[in-house]
């Protein structure tokens, strides 16, 4: 799979632009705040239907405009395709796939597959559980529409249960009468989510070990497992009825504590990835270089599972990651990634000599192919 062209209108700081890519290494070069990351953001938006930055929909629209449009032409293993997204200030969204209206976000998620690296991902190991859950959710959502549906239903039920908990002091009778209903809905979706996360982690671990070994010269043996308060191991999650019962037990165990805390304390929204290196916690005992190698291995494993599932390589998007890496890891990322399309941002064109197939100079939201 590769991205052939993106056309944007009134997106971020870009009034109008159309940028074509080679199927090799493409580098967007320019100073900060010129529009390099904005273009990657537009490409990624067509893959998952949302930005990888913490922004609201109106912030994606250029100042003074009423709407924005992103149109992506891409080639998969079978044919050329197009995804077009129009975003409006009132948060409405209009999506087309190959000229046909897409009614739901899940109609396009997984059509164009892109794996994103950004500086924040280099902290996947040392940061808290929320970042690792976000990694799992993003990776699995592109593989299975069912996961998106379960996650949406889970988050809705969690919001309702949290509201019930916060109101319990004022209205304990309503809490007692309805909490079990929300427990059941949460546990039902938790069983699906935990099973799919666990299956993904089992598949990813073999690639994580491979990439980490190649990147570090066999510096250690990583192990990655899905960790929840159920105490289950990976294979236990396959029995979804058993898993549901385990989450139900957790959700029913500490009402008074949850009411005091004002939130739901148990469920897949609290689960984590347990990552060790040579049997010790990678978060606590690994060096910064080892942690970054593990984080890169997680993202590369995401790409390999995507390839396994769909039969072609995803597109890799690197947002200013190389400046954060030492020479060996940078070289591995560019040389060891194989026959895959890369679209990346950089402030220094000199860093890309010998690697880039296509250099695009970015200034003030304009994109000009470089011939130097």
C-alpha positions as CSV (number, residue, x, y, z in Angstrom):
1,X,0.0,0.0,0.0
2,X,1.2,3.5,-0.7
3,X,-0.1,7.1,-0.6
4,X,-0.1,8.6,-4.1
5,X,-1.4,12.1,-3.4
6,X,-3.0,14.2,-0.8
7,X,-5.1,17.3,-1.6
8,X,-6.2,19.7,1.2
9,X,-8.2,22.8,1.4
10,X,-8.4,25.1,4.5
11,X,-6.9,22.5,6.7
12,X,-4.8,23.9,9.6
13,X,-2.6,26.6,8.1
14,X,-2.9,25.2,4.5
15,X,-5.2,27.2,2.3
16,X,-4.8,24.9,-0.7
17,X,-2.2,22.2,-1.6
18,X,-1.8,19.1,-3.6
19,X,1.2,16.9,-2.8
20,X,2.4,13.8,-4.6
21,X,4.6,11.1,-3.1
22,X,7.0,8.4,-4.3
23,X,6.6,4.9,-3.1
24,X,9.9,5.1,-1.2
25,X,11.1,7.6,1.4
26,X,9.5,11.0,1.2
27,X,10.8,13.9,3.4
28,X,8.9,17.1,4.2
29,X,11.6,19.6,5.0
30,X,11.2,23.0,6.6
31,X,11.4,25.1,9.7
32,X,9.0,24.6,12.6
33,X,5.4,25.8,12.3
34,X,5.4,25.8,8.5
35,X,3.0,22.9,7.9
36,X,5.0,19.7,7.8
37,X,3.2,18.0,10.7
38,X,-0.1,19.4,9.4
39,X,0.2,17.4,6.2
40,X,1.0,14.2,8.1
41,X,-2.0,14.9,10.3
42,X,-4.2,15.2,7.2
43,X,-2.9,11.8,5.9
44,X,-3.4,10.2,9.3
45,X,-6.9,11.6,9.6
46,X,-8.1,9.6,6.5
47,X,-6.7,6.5,8.1
48,X,-8.5,6.6,11.5
49,X,-11.0,9.5,11.2
50,X,-9.4,11.7,13.8
51,X,-6.2,13.7,14.5
52,X,-3.3,12.3,16.4
53,X,-3.1,15.6,18.3
54,X,-5.3,16.6,21.2
55,X,-7.5,19.1,19.3
56,X,-11.1,19.8,18.7
57,X,-12.7,19.6,15.2
58,X,-13.0,23.3,14.7
59,X,-9.2,23.7,15.3
60,X,-8.5,21.6,12.2
61,X,-10.2,24.3,10.1
62,X,-8.0,27.2,8.8
63,X,-8.8,30.5,10.6
64,X,-11.5,32.4,8.7
65,X,-12.8,29.4,6.8
66,X,-16.1,27.5,7.4
67,X,-14.9,24.0,6.5
68,X,-11.9,22.0,5.6
69,X,-11.4,19.2,3.1
70,X,-8.8,16.3,2.9
71,X,-8.7,14.1,-0.2
72,X,-6.3,11.1,-0.3
73,X,-5.5,9.0,-3.3
74,X,-3.8,5.7,-2.4
75,X,-3.0,2.3,-3.9
76,X,-3.6,-0.9,-2.1
77,X,-2.7,-4.4,-3.4
78,X,-5.8,-4.5,-5.6
79,X,-6.6,-1.0,-6.9
80,X,-6.4,2.7,-6.6
81,X,-8.8,4.2,-4.1
82,X,-9.8,7.6,-2.7
83,X,-11.0,8.8,0.7
84,X,-12.4,12.4,1.0
85,X,-13.3,14.0,4.3
86,X,-15.0,17.4,4.8
87,X,-15.0,18.9,8.3
88,X,-17.3,21.6,9.4
89,X,-17.2,24.1,12.2
90,X,-20.3,22.7,13.8
91,X,-18.4,19.4,14.2
92,X,-20.3,17.7,11.4
93,X,-18.3,15.5,9.0
94,X,-18.9,14.3,5.5
95,X,-17.0,11.2,4.4
96,X,-16.7,9.6,0.9
97,X,-14.9,6.5,-0.1
98,X,-14.4,6.1,-3.8
99,X,-17.1,8.7,-4.5
100,X,-19.7,6.9,-2.3
101,X,-21.0,8.4,1.0
102,X,-19.7,6.6,4.1
103,X,-22.4,6.6,6.8
104,X,-20.1,5.5,9.6
105,X,-16.5,6.1,10.6
106,X,-16.0,2.4,10.6
107,X,-16.8,2.3,6.9
108,X,-13.4,3.9,6.2
109,X,-11.2,2.9,9.2
110,X,-8.8,0.3,7.9
111,X,-9.1,1.1,4.2
112,X,-6.0,3.3,4.2
113,X,-3.6,1.9,6.7
114,X,-0.9,4.2,8.2
115,X,1.4,3.6,11.2
116,X,2.4,6.8,12.9
117,X,5.6,7.5,14.8
118,X,5.9,10.8,16.7
119,X,8.1,11.9,19.6
120,X,5.4,11.1,22.1
121,X,5.6,7.4,21.1
122,X,9.2,7.2,22.2
123,X,7.9,7.5,25.8
124,X,5.5,4.6,25.5
125,X,7.5,2.5,27.9
126,X,8.3,5.1,30.6
127,X,5.0,6.9,30.6
128,X,1.8,5.8,32.3
129,X,-0.7,3.1,31.3
130,X,-3.0,5.5,29.4
131,X,-0.4,5.9,26.6
132,X,0.0,2.1,26.2
133,X,-3.8,1.7,26.2
134,X,-4.1,4.4,23.5
135,X,-1.4,2.5,21.5
136,X,-3.5,-0.7,21.7
137,X,-6.7,1.0,20.8
138,X,-5.4,2.8,17.8
139,X,-3.6,-0.3,16.4
140,X,-6.5,-2.7,16.9
141,X,-9.1,-0.3,15.7
142,X,-7.5,-0.3,12.2
143,X,-7.6,-4.1,12.1
144,X,-11.1,-4.8,13.3
145,X,-14.3,-2.6,13.1
146,X,-15.8,-4.8,15.9
147,X,-13.2,-3.4,18.2
148,X,-14.3,0.2,17.5
149,X,-17.9,-0.7,18.2
150,X,-17.1,-2.4,21.5
151,X,-14.9,0.5,22.6
152,X,-17.6,3.1,21.8
153,X,-20.2,1.1,23.7
154,X,-17.8,0.6,26.6
155,X,-16.9,4.3,26.8
156,X,-20.6,5.3,26.7
157,X,-21.5,2.8,29.5
158,X,-18.5,4.0,31.5
159,X,-19.6,7.7,31.1
160,X,-23.1,6.8,32.4
161,X,-21.7,4.7,35.3
162,X,-19.3,7.5,36.3
163,X,-22.2,10.0,36.3
164,X,-24.2,7.6,38.5
165,X,-21.3,7.2,40.9
166,X,-20.9,11.0,41.2
167,X,-24.6,11.4,42.0
168,X,-24.7,8.6,44.5
169,X,-24.3,10.8,47.5
170,X,-27.3,12.8,46.5
171,X,-29.4,9.9,45.2
172,X,-28.3,6.5,46.6
173,X,-31.6,4.8,45.7
174,X,-31.0,5.4,41.9
175,X,-27.5,4.1,42.2
176,X,-28.5,0.9,43.9
177,X,-31.3,0.3,41.4
178,X,-29.3,0.8,38.2
179,X,-25.6,0.2,38.9
180,X,-25.9,-3.5,38.0
181,X,-27.3,-2.7,34.6
182,X,-24.2,-0.6,33.8
183,X,-21.9,-3.2,35.4
184,X,-23.3,-5.8,32.9
185,X,-22.9,-3.6,29.9
186,X,-19.3,-2.7,30.9
187,X,-18.4,-6.3,31.6
188,X,-19.9,-7.4,28.3
189,X,-17.8,-5.1,26.2
190,X,-14.7,-5.5,28.5
191,X,-14.7,-9.2,27.6
192,X,-14.5,-8.4,23.9
193,X,-11.9,-5.6,24.3
194,X,-9.6,-7.6,26.6
195,X,-9.8,-10.7,24.4
196,X,-8.8,-8.6,21.2
197,X,-6.1,-6.7,23.0
198,X,-4.6,-9.9,24.4
199,X,-4.7,-11.6,20.9
200,X,-2.9,-8.5,19.5
201,X,-0.2,-8.6,22.1
202,X,0.5,-12.3,21.6
203,X,0.9,-11.6,17.9
204,X,3.0,-8.5,18.4
205,X,5.5,-10.0,20.9
206,X,7.4,-12.1,18.4
207,X,8.0,-9.1,16.2
208,X,8.9,-6.9,19.2
209,X,11.6,-9.5,20.2
210,X,12.9,-9.6,16.6
211,X,13.1,-5.8,16.1
212,X,14.6,-5.2,19.5
213,X,17.3,-7.8,18.9
214,X,18.2,-6.3,15.5
215,X,18.2,-2.8,16.8
216,X,20.4,-3.4,19.8
217,X,22.5,-6.3,18.7
218,X,20.8,-8.8,21.0
219,X,21.1,-6.6,24.1
220,X,18.2,-8.4,25.9
221,X,15.0,-10.3,25.7
222,X,11.8,-8.3,26.0
223,X,8.5,-9.8,27.1
224,X,5.1,-8.1,26.6
225,X,1.9,-9.2,28.1
226,X,-1.6,-7.8,28.7
227,X,-2.2,-7.0,32.3
228,X,-5.6,-6.5,34.0
229,X,-6.9,-6.5,37.6
230,X,-8.6,-9.9,36.7
231,X,-5.2,-11.5,37.2
232,X,-5.7,-13.4,33.9
233,X,-2.9,-14.5,31.6
234,X,-3.2,-14.1,27.8
235,X,-5.0,-17.3,27.0
236,X,-7.7,-16.9,29.6
237,X,-9.3,-14.0,27.7
238,X,-10.4,-16.3,24.9
239,X,-13.3,-17.5,27.1
240,X,-15.3,-14.3,26.9
241,X,-18.1,-15.5,29.3
242,X,-15.4,-16.3,31.9
243,X,-13.8,-12.9,31.3
244,X,-17.1,-11.1,31.6
245,X,-17.8,-12.8,34.9
246,X,-14.3,-11.7,36.1
247,X,-14.9,-8.1,35.2
248,X,-18.4,-8.2,36.7
249,X,-16.9,-9.4,40.0
250,X,-14.5,-6.5,40.0
251,X,-17.1,-3.9,39.1
252,X,-19.4,-5.2,42.0
253,X,-16.6,-5.4,44.6
254,X,-16.1,-1.8,45.9
255,X,-19.0,0.5,45.5
256,X,-18.2,2.5,48.6
257,X,-14.6,3.0,47.5
258,X,-15.8,4.1,44.0
259,X,-18.3,6.5,45.4
260,X,-15.6,8.1,47.5
261,X,-13.3,8.3,44.5
262,X,-16.1,9.6,42.2
263,X,-15.2,7.2,39.4
264,X,-15.2,3.7,38.1
265,X,-12.0,2.1,39.4
266,X,-12.1,-1.2,37.6
267,X,-12.3,-2.3,33.9
268,X,-10.4,-2.3,30.7
269,X,-9.9,1.5,31.0
270,X,-7.5,0.7,33.8
271,X,-5.7,-2.2,32.1
272,X,-2.1,-2.0,30.9
273,X,0.8,-3.6,29.0
274,X,3.4,-5.3,31.2
275,X,6.7,-4.9,29.4
276,X,9.9,-6.4,30.8
277,X,13.5,-6.7,29.6
278,X,15.5,-9.7,30.8
279,X,12.7,-10.3,33.4
280,X,12.8,-6.8,34.9
281,X,10.3,-4.0,34.5
282,X,11.4,-2.0,31.4
283,X,9.8,1.1,32.8
284,X,11.9,1.1,35.9
285,X,15.1,-0.7,35.1
286,X,15.8,-0.1,31.4
287,X,18.0,2.6,30.0
288,X,16.5,5.4,28.0
289,X,18.1,3.9,24.8
290,X,16.5,0.5,25.6
291,X,13.1,2.1,26.3
292,X,13.2,3.9,23.0
293,X,14.2,0.7,21.2
294,X,11.3,-1.1,22.8
295,X,8.9,1.7,21.8
296,X,10.1,1.6,18.2
297,X,9.7,-2.2,18.3
298,X,6.1,-1.8,19.4
299,X,5.3,0.5,16.5
300,X,7.1,-1.7,13.9
301,X,5.2,-4.7,15.3
302,X,2.0,-2.8,14.6
303,X,3.0,-2.5,11.0
304,X,3.8,-6.2,10.7
305,X,0.5,-7.3,12.1
306,X,-1.2,-4.9,9.6
307,X,0.8,-6.6,6.8
308,X,-0.2,-10.1,8.1
309,X,-3.9,-9.2,8.3
310,X,-4.3,-7.4,4.9
311,X,-1.5,-8.8,2.7
312,X,0.3,-5.5,2.0
313,X,2.5,-3.0,3.9
314,X,1.0,0.0,5.7
315,X,2.4,3.5,5.1
316,X,4.8,4.7,7.8
317,X,4.5,8.3,9.0
318,X,7.4,9.7,11.0
319,X,6.8,13.1,12.6
320,X,10.2,14.5,13.6
321,X,11.2,11.2,15.2
322,X,14.7,11.0,13.7
323,X,16.0,14.1,15.6
324,X,15.1,12.2,18.8
325,X,17.1,9.1,18.0
326,X,20.8,8.3,18.1
327,X,22.7,7.4,14.9
328,X,22.3,3.6,15.2
329,X,18.5,3.7,15.8
330,X,18.1,6.3,13.0
331,X,20.0,4.1,10.6
332,X,18.0,1.0,11.5
333,X,14.7,2.8,11.1
334,X,15.6,4.0,7.6
335,X,17.6,1.1,6.3
336,X,15.9,-1.8,8.2
337,X,12.3,-1.0,7.5
338,X,12.4,-2.7,4.1
339,X,10.3,-2.0,1.0
340,X,7.7,0.3,2.7
341,X,6.6,3.8,1.9
342,X,7.8,6.4,4.4
343,X,6.5,9.9,4.7
344,X,8.4,11.9,7.3
345,X,9.1,15.4,8.5
346,X,12.5,16.9,9.2
347,X,14.1,20.3,9.8
348,X,17.4,19.3,8.2
349,X,17.5,18.1,4.6
350,X,21.2,17.1,5.1
351,X,20.2,14.4,7.5
352,X,18.3,12.6,4.7
353,X,21.1,12.4,2.1
354,X,21.4,8.9,0.8
355,X,17.9,8.0,2.1
356,X,15.3,10.2,0.5
357,X,13.7,9.4,-2.8
358,X,11.5,12.6,-2.7
359,X,12.2,15.8,-0.8
360,X,9.4,18.4,-0.5
361,X,10.2,21.9,0.9
362,X,7.6,23.3,3.2
363,X,7.1,27.0,3.8
364,X,4.0,28.7,5.2
365,X,1.6,25.9,4.2
366,X,3.0,25.6,0.7
367,X,4.8,22.4,-0.6
368,X,7.4,22.5,-3.3
369,X,9.3,19.5,-4.7
370,X,13.0,20.0,-4.2
371,X,15.5,19.3,-7.1
372,X,18.7,19.7,-5.1
